[in-house]
């Protein structure tokens, strides 16, 4: 994920991160690393790239920091309004369509951001890749960003439809770890959320570190 440095290098700006979304048999897993870059410089090591939108919906963000955060605020506000007006939660598919419409409706001043929206509703678990032009594509697993090629190597080998959320978290951590080893724009720790019928859970650093130890993955360095 990158700060706004040059709007001219659009392709590069859209790729500086690694984000992952997985549909599991009992819910959805969303995960990212924490590095933000500005060109060749590491601009921030504690970047928030994973956001809870509602009790049943979350999003990961890649691209320009300001654009992605603005989109997240728009989406959270609209989902909250829907809940108040309809006295119920917006479906994951509805939220993805809403996000795609926001992106496609700003062609004159496009948002340089690519998001993964994950959610749980009456139809089950969903993850959508929502691109800067407003394209929304649903899949069983998705990775976005400069490290996605490396993450997909793990996802293609390890993913299956019978994965539990717990196992899905481990697969996501493995995918992020491989990406961080090879992609200079990805690194500095992990963020993981899971969505089940029981709860929206944001994993603490301690929870993630326990899983990393069990997977025999070196812990990220302690940040100053």
Beta strands, then each sheet from edge to edge (+ up, - down):
strand 1: 19-24
strand 2: 27-33
strand 3: 36-38
strand 4: 41-44
strand 5: 50-54
strand 6: 57-63
strand 7: 113-121
strand 8: 124-130
strand 9: 136-139
strand 10: 141-144
strand 11: 190-195
strand 12: 200-202
sheet 1: 10+ 1- 2+ 11- 12+
sheet 2: 3+ 4-
sheet 3: 5+ 6- 7+ 8- 9+
end
